[in-house]
Amino acid sequence: MVAATGHADTSVGHGELIKAVDRALTAHGRALLIGPAGAGKTEVVRALVAAAESRRETVLCLAPEAADQWIPEASAAALLASVPGAALDQLSGPQRTAIALLRREADAPRAGRDHIALRLAVVEVLRALADRHPVLLVLDNAQWLDAESTDLLRFALRLTPPGVRVLVAECVQGGVPVGEPLCGPGVPAIRVPPLGADEVAELLVRHGLPARLAGRIHQASGGNPRLALALGHSLAEAAEARDCSAHHADALPVSGQAREVARRLLAGAPVQARRTLLLAALAARPTISLLRRAGRPDAEAELAEAERAALVRVGEDGSVEFTAGALPTALAADAGWPERAAGHAALAEAVDDPVQAVRHRALAVDTPDQWLAEEITEAAAACRRRGQRALAAELGLLAAERTPSSLAGEELARLVAAAEDAGWSGRADLARRATGAVLARDASPADRVRARLAVIDAAGQALGALDETIAYAMDEAAGDPSLQAAVQLRIAWKHNLSDGDPVRSRDAAARAGALAALGGDQVAEAMALTVRARMGRILGDPGAEAILAEALALPAPEVPLGMRNAPQYLAVRHALFDDGLDDARRQLMVLLPAVQRTGSAEDVFEVLRSLTEVELRGGRCEAASAHARRALELTIDAGLSPGPAWYVAAMAEAMGGSFARAAGYARRGIQASQEEQDQVFLSRSLHALGLVELATGEAAKAVATLRRVAELEAAQQVVDPSILRWHGELAEALIAADAPEEAARLLASVRTIAVGLGRTGVVAALDRARGLCLSAQGDADAAVHLLEATAQRFDVLRLPLERGRTLLALARVERRRRRRAPARAALRAAAEVFDRAGAAPWTELAREPAPGDGAGARVPAAATLTDAETRLALLVSQGASNQEAAAKLFLSVKTVEARLTRIYQKLDVRSRAQLATALRTR
């Protein structure tokens, strides 16, 4: 753990870095590893040392501490103390004496020592060691070498033989690395890169921290592993103190160890630069010109120093961005109140945005002021009109704090408004803070309910832990039908998302609709009808469309509470499910600017999610990937539940990016959805992972993953197969895993439902799987006929990626019956479809194997073996035992034995050796 060792676990994410350093050492004999404090240099060094020791190399390690830099020759003494005694025996008398004096009296006066003999002794020791074995000399924390040791080592390393490799690791945050003159000119300097968001997620999981926090912690830490872990632990401890789970939108506490790590990073900037950095930390959108106007005339030069220290990035337009979000928080926290107040006062005069000017004036004082409070309230209203709901919530809280105690009614109104703004923007921390203040006052039941609803709305997908909040809200809403309807709506959402129970969700929505009608709230009534229509679609209710039409007929609010609960948005989703992609895309392009005006990050995310799905199904992978990136950035910036965004990213990557990245996003989506008890997006992320596993030939894994989807969908009573189209993928995986009979039963049952509901696109996907099933059962002619017809149907439906996948399936069937020309034609047609769509990973799958390459060598074998048999045959031919093959393919040993018997019969072989020969010759 970090607390025990002082080092972050950088075995995550630095595999390629370790290889790069090893290559540099091999090619040049010297390597310099540099990076900021906490980046993971020491762990990389440890990995290289372990590898060298496993090769029986002699390893000499020196890792000075901060205090050692002030003790002359302290590091040289520590290094020589680690040298085996046998290496000193061949030294001359003066040299042995010089070393003995240094080892015994490192802190004694240097006068009288034979420094030339000492330098020559170090050279001879290294040569003697290199004569026996290769030597790796490691200098970690080289920035803390004392000057005398640095001079001694510089002299010695110039004269060492090639058998001595030198690795210098140091913390560099600006200036010239110490290791550069130590190792000599031209030494390869390798910087430790920051971790990516995927790697931060893996790091958090390894340390028992919630993966759903990875996006915000990555942003706050800048990918520094030590800072990421410190932030994660601080957030978990803060959540434990509140007796609740850490929330994805909580403010990250930069305290304790996290603040100490941030301080060490900031220490790389000079004092003057840090004053400018403090102003940048206090500003909402810092720029060089703003900082100059705020009293820092040398801001450009000072920021250049901070940029060299890897603390900020300065854009061409003069914008200033901190490399880690925790740095401005730490700067502000370490500054005293007078310094912060002066900074805000200076910024209030310098900014050109009146809202920001009011904000800075409010933060420059800490006493109640009626007129200032009114100004802040007006600024919050302006933010609301701009769609800046999070800033409106922050300003609302400031307005309440600056309201004199004699105006208790105004203070309460500002707190309730702040809570609702926080709920809109998904800022759970601000919502809890404002709601706590409301509940601590003599608030009416209506105000208390409105505040509690804000906490629920800010929770995003994580509704599973809010039963108590909902119970209190329901109790306080008694006697007010409109308030009761609002609470029942949240209950309906929770039953769907967290409980995975559409029946209870539908029933709660019906109660909400009745209460809304009783209270004359047509907006809530329309939302309740929308939930009923959504649940009806899930349950396969043919009347769902009529219910949606009823909702659409009601007056539509200009700004609905939650776009996903608005009837016009559900109409878009139904168009997507029915493959009406042009209609769905047209409506989404109308909704996108509208939701951006509302200030609800969740609403914008919902529209971007649907746009991604529409563009993917329409074969526009580049546009889909752009929407997915925006959705992911928005999720991290706004602190939304990350599970849905990772699912969207996984699907965009699975179709238009990289299967490996898609699997990474899908696994993170699974982890986050499990942590938040989000059953809906757990199914979706599992589906994305199963699709990737199927595409990459991991049939057994795909079967296991997609069976989990089937179990979740069954538990959620999902009937309509058009919402999440996993059924064909599971059938294809079962066929590839040599279970065509089970696949046929699944296809028959789902096809009946899909035909009955008129889901033509789903029926076509099922027929693609049925074609593969017919081929596996020996009816190749029927399989080819069905697959050709299915490819044409997808063309008519204008679903190009589905058509391409069907052509791939056709190529496999033709190849299996040794019809190479039709197989090649199908592959070429599939490749053209995927290439036009920008579906890079699928284009690679459709690439025709070159003669003699690995894929080409497997094609003839696949002509007589099923995919599952081919995988087993290859494993066995490569030397795997039956037990090893069973473990690799997730099968029982008996199944492997039976399948191997069929393989032997098909290829007319009697031994593993003959099998290997047959595969090579075929």
C-alpha positions, 0 to 999 in steps of 0.5 A: 500500500502507498501508506506503507511503502511511499510508492504507488503500485506502478506495475499497472500501465508501465509494461511497455515502459519497462521494455523500452528502458531495458531496450535502451540499456541493451543498446546504449549501456546507459538509460535515464528514467525521469518523471515527477514525484509519484509517477512510478519510477521506483517501481519500474526500477524494481522490475528491471532489477528483478529481471537482472537478478533473474539473469544472474547479473550483479546488481548494485543499487543506490537510493539516496534520501533527501537528507543525503544531498547535504552530506559529502560523499554519503551516497558514494559510501552507501554504494561501496558498502553494498559491494561484495568484499571479494571485489575489494581484495584485488585493489592496491593498498592506497585504494583499499585504504581510501575505500575503508576510510570512506566506508568507516568515516563518511561523515568525517572531514574530507581533508587528508583523504586520497581522492584520486585513489578513491576514484580509481578504486571505484573504477577498479571495483566495477571492472572486477565485478564486470569480469565475473558477471554483467553488472547493473548499476542503479541510481534511484532518486538521483536528484538527491545525490550529494555533489561530491558523490556525483563528481566521483560517479561521473569520473568512474562511469566514464571509465567503466567497461561495456559490461557495466550498464547504468540506470539512473532514475530521478525526479525532474520537474524542470531544468537539466536532469542530474543523470545527464552529465552522470551518464554522459552525452547522448544518454536515452532519457525516457520519461515515465508517462502518466497513466491513462484512464483505463490504467487508473481504473485498474489501479483503483480496483487492485487497491479495493477502490471503486472503479466508477471513480476512475474518470474523475480521479484520472482527471484530478491526478493527471495520471500520476499513480501515487496521487491517484491512489491518495485521492482514491483513499481520501475519497473512500475515507470521506465516504466512510466518515459519512457512512455512505459509499463514495459517489462518482460526483463527490468533490475529491478531498485533497487532504492528508497524503493527497495534499502532500503528494500535490505539494511535492509536485508543486515544489518544482515551481519557483515561489514567484511562479506559485503566486501566479499559479494560485491566481490561476487556481482561483480563476474559472477560466485562467488565461495569461492576459487575465492573470496579467490584468489581475496583477501578475505582469510576468505571468507569461514567463512564470507560467513557462517555468510552471509548464517546464515543471509539468504543472500546467499546459499553456495553449496557443490562445494563452489559456492555462490548464493544470495537468492535474485537477488536484493541483489548483485545489491544493494551491488554494487550500495551502494559501491563507485566507488573506491571500485567497481573498486578495486573489479573488478581489483582484480577479473580480476586477480583471474578469470580463464575465459579470457572473464570474465577477460576482462570484469572485466578489462573493469569495473575497468576503466572508460576512453576510451582505444583503445586497451582495446576496441579491447580486449572487442570486441574480448571477445564479439565475443568469447561469440557469438561463445559460444552462450552467446549472452546476455553477448556478448551484455553487452560486446559490449556496454562496448566496445563502451563505451571504444572506443575513440571518434576519432574512431566513425565508430568502436564505431557505429559498436560495438553498432549495434552488441550489439543491435543485440546480445541483440535482439537474447538473448531477452534482451530488456533493452540492445537492447533499450540502444544500439539502442538509442545510434545508433539513437543518432549518424550519422548512416546509414539507414541500421544500424538504421534498424538493430538496430530497428529490434533488439528492435523488436526481443527482445520484444518476444511476446509483439509486440503489442506496437511496431507499431512506431518502425516498421513504422520507420524501414520500412521508413528507409529500403526504397530502400533496398529489403533485409532490407524491407524483414526483416521488413515485416517478423516482420510485419508478426509475429506481425499480427499473435501473437498480432493481431491474423490475419493469413490472414494479416500475410500470406500476409505480409510474401508473400511480405517479400518473394518477396522482399527477392528474389529480394534482393537475400536473400535466408535465409529471403525467406525461413523464409517468406515461413515458415510463409506462410506455418504456416498461411496456416496450420492455415487457413486449406489451403491444399497447406500449405505442398507444401509451406513448402516443397519449404522452406525446399528446399532452403539452410538452414542457420547454425544459422537461426534467430529465430528457430520458423521461420525456415522451419525445425522447422515448419516441426517438428510442423506439425509432432506433429500436425499430431501425428507423434510423433517419427519423431518429437521427433527425429528431436527435439533431433537434434535441441536442441543442435543446438539451444543451440549453437546459444545463442537464449534463445527463440530458446531453449525455442521453442524446449523445448516447442515442446519436452514437447508437444511431450512427453505428447502426447506420454504418457511420463509425467515425461520427459515432466515435466522435459522439462517444468521445464527447459523451465520455468527456462530459461524463468525467467533467460533470461527474456522472455515473460512468457505467453508461459512458463506458458502455457507449465507448465500448460499442463505438470502439467495437465497431469503429476503433479497436477490439482491445480498447472496446474490451477495456471499456466494457470491463470498466462499464461492468465494474462500475454498473455492478458497484452502482447496482445498475442492472440496465447498463450492466447487461449492456456492458456485458453484451459489448464484451461478449460481442468483442469476445465473439469477434475475436474468436474467444467463443467459450468466453463469449458464451459465458459472458452472453449467458450472463446477459440472458440471465439478467434480461430474464431476471428483468423480465425483458421480452422485446428482443429489439432493445438489446440484441444479444440473442443472435450473438449468443447463438453464434457463440454457442455454434462456435463452441460446438453447441448448435442444438442449444443455439437452434432452440434459442433461435426458435424461441426468440424468433417467434417473439420477434416475428410476433412483434414485427421486429424485422431487423431482429429477425434478420440477425437471428437468421444470420445465426440460423444460417451458421447453425444450419452449416454446423448441422451439415446443411450447407446449401440451405445455410448459403441460401439463407445467408445470401437472402439475409445479407440482401435484407440488411441491405434493404434495411440500410444496416451496413454493419449487419450486412457486413457481418452476414457476408463474413458468416457466408464466407465462413460457410463457403470456406467450410465446404471448400468453395474458395472462390465464393468465400473470397468474394464474400470476404471482399464484399464484407471488407468493402462494406466495413471499409466504407463504414469506417469499421476498422476492426471488422475490416481487418477481420474481413481481410483475405488471408495471404498464402502461407500466413497464420490465418491462411494456414488455418483456412483449409483445416476449417473446411472440414472442422468446425470453429470449435474443433479447429481451436482445439486441434490447434491447441493440441497440435501445439502440445497442450494436454487434454487438461490444459486444452480444457482449461483454456477453452473453458470445457470439461475434460470429457468434452475435450476427449469427445471432440478430439475423437471427432477431429481424428475421425474427420482428418483420418489421423490416429495421434497428436503427431499425425494431427500436427502434420495434417494441420500443417499440410492442410 
